[in-house]
Amino acid sequence: MPKRLGSIRRRTRHKFSKTVRQKGKISFTRFFQEFKEGDSVCFKLEPSIQKAMYHPRFHGKSGKITGKRGNCYLIKINDFGKDKMLIVHPVHLQRMK
């Protein structure tokens, strides 16, 4: 049986890349943003920070914040009929309007 080659970021060359105008330092407001329980958030990855990153299959999905663990947030999502909990850093989250 063949072995799976690569890591969690394999085949994400275009999905996690930034445009030329977005490259450089990230904003502090995005890094230190605060959320409350029950807020709806969308997963939008910041490729320059690998800390508390989610799996690429959840990119662009949305969920609800259920709690906080350290600097990161617990987010409940529905993934094809199953409820899942993800621990994600706030730099990878975007508030839903």
C-alpha positions as CSV (number, residue, x, y, z in Angstrom):
1,M,0.0,0.0,0.0
2,P,1.5,3.4,-1.0
3,K,2.4,5.8,1.7
4,R,0.9,9.3,1.8
5,L,3.6,11.8,1.0
6,G,3.7,15.3,2.3
7,S,2.2,17.2,5.2
8,I,-1.0,19.0,6.0
9,R,-0.1,21.9,3.7
10,R,0.4,19.8,0.6
11,R,-1.5,20.8,-2.6
12,T,-2.3,24.3,-1.2
13,R,-0.1,26.3,-3.4
14,H,-2.8,28.7,-4.7
15,K,-5.3,28.2,-1.8
16,F,-3.0,29.7,0.9
17,S,-1.0,32.1,-1.3
18,K,-1.3,35.9,-0.9
19,T,-1.5,38.5,-3.6
20,V,1.4,40.9,-4.2
21,R,-0.5,43.7,-2.4
22,Q,-1.2,41.6,0.7
23,K,2.3,40.4,1.3
24,G,4.3,41.8,4.2
25,K,3.5,42.3,7.9
26,I,0.1,41.5,9.2
27,S,-2.1,44.0,11.0
28,F,-2.2,43.9,14.8
29,T,-5.9,44.4,14.8
30,R,-6.4,41.1,13.0
31,F,-4.0,39.3,15.3
32,F,-5.5,40.6,18.5
33,Q,-9.2,40.6,17.5
34,E,-11.7,39.5,20.1
35,F,-14.9,37.4,19.7
36,K,-17.7,36.6,22.0
37,E,-19.5,33.2,22.4
38,G,-22.1,32.8,19.8
39,D,-20.4,34.9,17.1
40,S,-20.4,33.6,13.6
41,V,-16.9,33.4,12.0
42,C,-15.5,32.4,8.7
43,F,-12.2,30.6,8.3
44,K,-9.8,32.7,6.3
45,L,-6.2,31.5,6.7
46,E,-3.2,33.8,7.3
47,P,-0.4,31.9,5.6
48,S,2.4,33.7,7.3
49,I,1.4,32.3,10.7
50,Q,1.3,28.6,11.1
51,K,0.3,28.6,14.8
52,A,-3.1,27.1,15.6
53,M,-3.9,26.7,11.9
54,Y,-6.8,24.6,10.7
55,H,-6.9,21.8,8.1
56,P,-7.2,23.1,4.5
57,R,-10.5,21.3,4.0
58,F,-12.2,23.8,6.3
59,H,-11.0,26.9,4.3
60,G,-13.9,29.2,3.6
61,K,-16.3,27.4,5.9
62,S,-18.1,29.1,8.8
63,G,-19.0,28.2,12.3
64,K,-20.0,29.5,15.8
65,I,-17.6,30.3,18.6
66,T,-18.4,28.2,21.7
67,G,-15.5,29.1,24.0
68,K,-11.9,30.2,24.4
69,R,-8.8,28.1,25.1
70,G,-5.7,30.3,25.8
71,N,-5.4,32.7,23.0
72,C,-7.4,30.5,20.6
73,Y,-11.1,30.0,20.1
74,L,-13.2,26.8,20.1
75,I,-15.3,26.8,17.0
76,K,-18.2,24.4,16.3
77,I,-18.8,23.5,12.6
78,N,-21.0,21.1,10.8
79,D,-18.8,19.0,8.5
80,F,-21.1,16.8,6.2
81,G,-23.6,16.1,9.0
82,K,-21.1,15.7,11.9
83,D,-20.5,18.4,14.5
84,K,-16.8,19.1,14.9
85,M,-14.8,21.4,17.3
86,L,-11.8,23.2,16.0
87,I,-9.2,25.2,17.9
88,V,-8.2,28.2,15.8
89,H,-6.1,31.3,16.4
90,P,-8.0,34.6,15.9
91,V,-5.7,35.6,13.1
92,H,-7.2,32.9,10.9
93,L,-10.8,34.0,11.6
94,Q,-13.0,36.7,10.0
95,R,-16.2,37.9,11.5
96,M,-19.4,37.2,9.5
97,K,-21.6,40.2,8.8
